[in-house]
């Protein structure tokens, strides 16, 4: 049961981080450059 709580916490933090990164990426001026940098 403890493992489920740990996994849920990690998933929550990961999702929050992903949302923040995507938000910054889409609202930053050099969008195509950042996209190319991430894809590489």
Secondary structure, DSSP 8 states (H G I E B T S, - for coil): -HHHHHHHHHHHHHHHHHHHHHHHHHHSS-HHHHHHHHH-
